[in-house]
Amino acid sequence: MLTNGIGKKIISKEDRNEEYLKRSCKKNLLCFFKATEDYITKEYPKLTKKLPEEITFITSQELEDKYPTLTPKKIENMLLLKSMEQFS
């Protein structure tokens, strides 16, 4: 089952893979967030759009390989700070 904070979706066994998760996020979550951003920027014209056109994915293993000396919590904090910089 995939939970996106908005609802739940039953995923068949053959679809339980990374590629399906990426497609589902791009199709559903990004569309939802972009539609919300469109609505908010129309309601509040002084605000500007800041969401990216594409979602970037990285696995836990890729993060561990890229930052072998950091704990998972430190990696999470670093990524959060980087993402906050992009939206400020």
Rosetta blueprint (number, residue, H / E / L):
1 M L
2 L E
3 T E
4 N L
5 G L
6 I L
7 G L
8 K E
9 K E
10 I L
11 I L
12 S L
13 K H
14 E H
15 D H
16 R L
17 N L
18 E H
19 E H
20 Y H
21 L H
22 K H
23 R H
24 S H
25 C H
26 K H
27 K H
28 N H
29 L H
30 L H
31 C H
32 F H
33 F H
34 K H
35 A H
36 T H
37 E H
38 D H
39 Y H
40 I H
41 T H
42 K H
43 E H
44 Y L
45 P L
46 K L
47 L L
48 T L
49 K L
50 K L
51 L L
52 P L
53 E L
54 E L
55 I L
56 T L
57 F L
58 I L
59 T L
60 S H
61 Q H
62 E H
63 L H
64 E H
65 D H
66 K H
67 Y L
68 P L
69 T L
70 L L
71 T L
72 P H
73 K H
74 K H
75 I H
76 E H
77 N H
78 M H
79 L H
80 L H
81 L H
82 K H
83 S H
84 M H
85 E H
86 Q H
87 F L
88 S L
